[in-house]
Structures are given as structure tokens and as C-alpha cells.
Amino acid sequence: MNIMRNITLLISFFSFIGCTSYPPIKSEEYVDIDRFMGDWYVIANIPTFIEKGAHNAIETYENNNDGTIATTFTFNADSFDGDIKIYHPKGFVTDKKSNAIWEMQFMWPFKADYRILYVDKDYQHTIIARIQRDYVWIMSRTPVIGTDEYKNLIRIIKDSDYDISKIKLVPQQALKDRKK
């Protein structure tokens, strides 16, 4: 019941702030949706309240037959040995020309803004943003990225008018050491 309450609060919050006008945010011109599918390790973020204290956070995307995106968000709560939390929001690609602008639905009928701000040419690193600039996610196909790549991703976020002082690293543990 606590999870449902948290999800309801999150969706209500997204819906409320979605009513305000924000300056445009540039997203990728085109995303190959099939290449984007799969596992993404959350390297850093401006966390939502359900993500605070998350360790080993992974977002997984899969194409559904109906054109939506099945999403699984998994993490250990508060430590590497913490309880495993799993969420299953559904993604809706709303800009079919670019495939970069989505809505994410945690609970019907509410949908939250979700934008692929950046994905590198090899589909190894991505930044997910919101027009409200309240949350952001740096994700990678691997649980660790190099310092130069991280700095580049932070620069992209800063250039998109985010307050980068709010970005927190998400602890990631080697796969062999992860709690199952």
C-alpha cells in the first residue's frame, strides 16, 4: 500500500507541475528506438523521492507489440544489501518523428514528461530530462563510466539550464557482487 501511495503522490506532483509553462528543452533529433531498448544503469540523477537512497539502479526498456515501451526500474533501497524495489511504468513515444519525447505512466491515467536529451552515437550513454528541469538521469550500458564522459554529460545537462548542484551519483556495484 505504501508503494501505491508513493506512486500516487509522484504522479500527482508530475501532473501539478505539468500545468506550468516552461522554456523549451532540446531533445535528440532522432533516436533509433530498437537500439535504445535494453538495460541502462543509472549513473547519476536528480532523484525523485522514490529513488532517494537507490543503489544498483537499472532501467530496462522493451518494445511492446502495441507500440508502447515496457519499462522495469529496479534498485536496492538505501544500500547494496537493501530490499529490492521494482517499478513497472509504461512508456509512450509521443513524438514519432524523433522518438525522443515520451510520456511515462506509473499509474493510469497520469503520464509524466520524459525526454531523451542525449544519446551518444553508439547508444552507450544517455541523458533523460524533463522540460520542468526538476529531474534528470545520466544512464549508461555499463555500471561505471569514465571521468571525461561523465563531465561531458554534466556539461550537456548544465547547457540545458539545469541546476547541476542537485545531481547525485547513484552507487553501482559490480554485477557479480549484486544482491539478487
Contacts in CASP RR format, 6 or more apart in sequence:
PFRMAT RR
TARGET T0000
AUTHOR 0000-0000-0000
METHOD contacts of the structure
MODEL  1
MNIMRNITLLISFFSFIGCTSYPPIKSEEYVDIDRFMGDWYVIANIPTFI
EKGAHNAIETYENNNDGTIATTFTFNADSFDGDIKIYHPKGFVTDKKSNA
IWEMQFMWPFKADYRILYVDKDYQHTIIARIQRDYVWIMSRTPVIGTDEY
KNLIRIIKDSDYDISKIKLVPQQALKDRKK
4 107 0 8 1.000
6 49 0 8 1.000
6 50 0 8 1.000
7 50 0 8 1.000
7 87 0 8 1.000
7 106 0 8 1.000
7 107 0 8 1.000
8 107 0 8 1.000
9 49 0 8 1.000
10 48 0 8 1.000
10 49 0 8 1.000
10 50 0 8 1.000
10 106 0 8 1.000
10 112 0 8 1.000
11 106 0 8 1.000
11 107 0 8 1.000
11 110 0 8 1.000
11 112 0 8 1.000
12 110 0 8 1.000
14 110 0 8 1.000
14 112 0 8 1.000
14 113 0 8 1.000
15 110 0 8 1.000
17 132 0 8 1.000
17 134 0 8 1.000
18 113 0 8 1.000
18 132 0 8 1.000
20 132 0 8 1.000
22 131 0 8 1.000
22 132 0 8 1.000
22 133 0 8 1.000
23 161 0 8 1.000
24 131 0 8 1.000
25 115 0 8 1.000
25 117 0 8 1.000
25 129 0 8 1.000
25 130 0 8 1.000
25 131 0 8 1.000
25 133 0 8 1.000
25 160 0 8 1.000
25 161 0 8 1.000
26 117 0 8 1.000
26 160 0 8 1.000
27 95 0 8 1.000
27 98 0 8 1.000
27 100 0 8 1.000
27 101 0 8 1.000
27 115 0 8 1.000
27 116 0 8 1.000
27 117 0 8 1.000
27 129 0 8 1.000
28 98 0 8 1.000
28 100 0 8 1.000
28 116 0 8 1.000
28 117 0 8 1.000
28 118 0 8 1.000
28 119 0 8 1.000
29 98 0 8 1.000
29 100 0 8 1.000
30 97 0 8 1.000
30 98 0 8 1.000
30 99 0 8 1.000
30 100 0 8 1.000
31 98 0 8 1.000
31 99 0 8 1.000
31 100 0 8 1.000
31 116 0 8 1.000
31 119 0 8 1.000
32 99 0 8 1.000
32 123 0 8 1.000
33 63 0 8 1.000
33 93 0 8 1.000
33 99 0 8 1.000
34 63 0 8 1.000
35 123 0 8 1.000
36 61 0 8 1.000
36 99 0 8 1.000
36 116 0 8 1.000
36 119 0 8 1.000
36 123 0 8 1.000
36 126 0 8 1.000
37 61 0 8 1.000
37 62 0 8 1.000
37 63 0 8 1.000
37 69 0 8 1.000
38 60 0 8 1.000
38 61 0 8 1.000
38 62 0 8 1.000
39 58 0 8 1.000
39 59 0 8 1.000
39 60 0 8 1.000
39 141 0 8 1.000
40 58 0 8 1.000
40 59 0 8 1.000
40 60 0 8 1.000
40 61 0 8 1.000
40 126 0 8 1.000
40 139 0 8 1.000
40 140 0 8 1.000
40 141 0 8 1.000
41 57 0 8 1.000
41 58 0 8 1.000
41 139 0 8 1.000
41 140 0 8 1.000
41 141 0 8 1.000
41 142 0 8 1.000
41 143 0 8 1.000
41 172 0 8 1.000
42 51 0 8 1.000
42 54 0 8 1.000
42 57 0 8 1.000
42 58 0 8 1.000
42 59 0 8 1.000
42 75 0 8 1.000
42 137 0 8 1.000
42 138 0 8 1.000
42 139 0 8 1.000
42 170 0 8 1.000
42 172 0 8 1.000
43 138 0 8 1.000
43 139 0 8 1.000
43 140 0 8 1.000
43 143 0 8 1.000
43 144 0 8 1.000
43 145 0 8 1.000
43 150 0 8 1.000
43 169 0 8 1.000
43 170 0 8 1.000
43 172 0 8 1.000
44 137 0 8 1.000
44 138 0 8 1.000
44 150 0 8 1.000
44 167 0 8 1.000
44 168 0 8 1.000
44 169 0 8 1.000
44 170 0 8 1.000
45 51 0 8 1.000
45 57 0 8 1.000
45 135 0 8 1.000
45 136 0 8 1.000
45 137 0 8 1.000
45 138 0 8 1.000
45 167 0 8 1.000
45 168 0 8 1.000
45 170 0 8 1.000
46 134 0 8 1.000
46 135 0 8 1.000
46 136 0 8 1.000
46 162 0 8 1.000
46 166 0 8 1.000
46 167 0 8 1.000
46 168 0 8 1.000
47 53 0 8 1.000
47 54 0 8 1.000
47 135 0 8 1.000
47 168 0 8 1.000
47 170 0 8 1.000
48 135 0 8 1.000
50 85 0 8 1.000
50 87 0 8 1.000
51 57 0 8 1.000
51 75 0 8 1.000
51 170 0 8 1.000
53 77 0 8 1.000
53 78 0 8 1.000
54 75 0 8 1.000
54 76 0 8 1.000
54 77 0 8 1.000
54 85 0 8 1.000
54 170 0 8 1.000
55 75 0 8 1.000
55 76 0 8 1.000
55 77 0 8 1.000
55 78 0 8 1.000
55 79 0 8 1.000
55 80 0 8 1.000
55 82 0 8 1.000
55 170 0 8 1.000
55 171 0 8 1.000
55 172 0 8 1.000
55 173 0 8 1.000
56 74 0 8 1.000
56 75 0 8 1.000
56 76 0 8 1.000
56 80 0 8 1.000
56 143 0 8 1.000
56 171 0 8 1.000
56 172 0 8 1.000
56 173 0 8 1.000
56 178 0 8 1.000
56 179 0 8 1.000
57 73 0 8 1.000
57 74 0 8 1.000
57 75 0 8 1.000
57 170 0 8 1.000
57 172 0 8 1.000
58 73 0 8 1.000
58 74 0 8 1.000
58 75 0 8 1.000
59 71 0 8 1.000
59 72 0 8 1.000
59 73 0 8 1.000
59 137 0 8 1.000
59 139 0 8 1.000
60 71 0 8 1.000
60 72 0 8 1.000
60 73 0 8 1.000
60 74 0 8 1.000
61 69 0 8 1.000
61 70 0 8 1.000
61 71 0 8 1.000
62 69 0 8 1.000
62 70 0 8 1.000
62 71 0 8 1.000
63 69 0 8 1.000
63 70 0 8 1.000
64 70 0 8 1.000
64 90 0 8 1.000
67 93 0 8 1.000
68 90 0 8 1.000
68 91 0 8 1.000
68 92 0 8 1.000
68 93 0 8 1.000
69 90 0 8 1.000
69 91 0 8 1.000
69 92 0 8 1.000
69 93 0 8 1.000
69 102 0 8 1.000
70 88 0 8 1.000
70 90 0 8 1.000
70 91 0 8 1.000
71 87 0 8 1.000
71 88 0 8 1.000
71 89 0 8 1.000
71 90 0 8 1.000
71 91 0 8 1.000
71 104 0 8 1.000
72 86 0 8 1.000
72 87 0 8 1.000
72 88 0 8 1.000
73 86 0 8 1.000
73 87 0 8 1.000
73 88 0 8 1.000
73 89 0 8 1.000
74 84 0 8 1.000
74 85 0 8 1.000
74 86 0 8 1.000
74 87 0 8 1.000
75 84 0 8 1.000
75 85 0 8 1.000
76 82 0 8 1.000
76 83 0 8 1.000
76 84 0 8 1.000
76 85 0 8 1.000
76 178 0 8 1.000
76 179 0 8 1.000
77 83 0 8 1.000
77 84 0 8 1.000
77 85 0 8 1.000
80 171 0 8 1.000
80 173 0 8 1.000
80 177 0 8 1.000
80 178 0 8 1.000
80 179 0 8 1.000
81 179 0 8 1.000
82 179 0 8 1.000
84 179 0 8 1.000
87 106 0 8 1.000
89 104 0 8 1.000
89 105 0 8 1.000
89 106 0 8 1.000
90 104 0 8 1.000
90 105 0 8 1.000
91 102 0 8 1.000
91 103 0 8 1.000
91 104 0 8 1.000
91 105 0 8 1.000
91 114 0 8 1.000
92 102 0 8 1.000
92 103 0 8 1.000
92 104 0 8 1.000
92 105 0 8 1.000
92 111 0 8 1.000
93 99 0 8 1.000
93 101 0 8 1.000
93 102 0 8 1.000
94 101 0 8 1.000
94 102 0 8 1.000
94 103 0 8 1.000
95 101 0 8 1.000
99 116 0 8 1.000
100 115 0 8 1.000
100 116 0 8 1.000
101 114 0 8 1.000
101 115 0 8 1.000
101 116 0 8 1.000
102 114 0 8 1.000
102 115 0 8 1.000
102 116 0 8 1.000
103 111 0 8 1.000
103 112 0 8 1.000
103 113 0 8 1.000
103 114 0 8 1.000
104 111 0 8 1.000
104 112 0 8 1.000
104 113 0 8 1.000
104 114 0 8 1.000
105 111 0 8 1.000
105 112 0 8 1.000
106 112 0 8 1.000
112 130 0 8 1.000
113 130 0 8 1.000
113 131 0 8 1.000
113 132 0 8 1.000
114 128 0 8 1.000
114 130 0 8 1.000
115 128 0 8 1.000
115 129 0 8 1.000
115 130 0 8 1.000
115 131 0 8 1.000
116 126 0 8 1.000
116 127 0 8 1.000
116 128 0 8 1.000
117 127 0 8 1.000
117 128 0 8 1.000
117 129 0 8 1.000
117 136 0 8 1.000
117 156 0 8 1.000
117 157 0 8 1.000
117 160 0 8 1.000
118 125 0 8 1.000
118 126 0 8 1.000
118 127 0 8 1.000
118 153 0 8 1.000
118 156 0 8 1.000
119 125 0 8 1.000
119 126 0 8 1.000
119 127 0 8 1.000
120 126 0 8 1.000
123 141 0 8 1.000
124 140 0 8 1.000
124 141 0 8 1.000
124 142 0 8 1.000
125 138 0 8 1.000
125 139 0 8 1.000
125 140 0 8 1.000
125 141 0 8 1.000
125 145 0 8 1.000
125 149 0 8 1.000
125 153 0 8 1.000
126 138 0 8 1.000
126 139 0 8 1.000
126 140 0 8 1.000
127 136 0 8 1.000
127 137 0 8 1.000
127 138 0 8 1.000
127 139 0 8 1.000
127 153 0 8 1.000
127 156 0 8 1.000
127 157 0 8 1.000
128 136 0 8 1.000
128 137 0 8 1.000
128 139 0 8 1.000
129 135 0 8 1.000
129 136 0 8 1.000
129 157 0 8 1.000
129 160 0 8 1.000
129 162 0 8 1.000
130 136 0 8 1.000
133 160 0 8 1.000
133 161 0 8 1.000
133 162 0 8 1.000
133 163 0 8 1.000
136 157 0 8 1.000
136 162 0 8 1.000
136 167 0 8 1.000
138 150 0 8 1.000
138 153 0 8 1.000
138 154 0 8 1.000
138 157 0 8 1.000
138 167 0 8 1.000
143 172 0 8 1.000
143 173 0 8 1.000
143 174 0 8 1.000
143 175 0 8 1.000
144 172 0 8 1.000
145 153 0 8 1.000
154 164 0 8 1.000
154 167 0 8 1.000
157 164 0 8 1.000
157 167 0 8 1.000
158 164 0 8 1.000
END
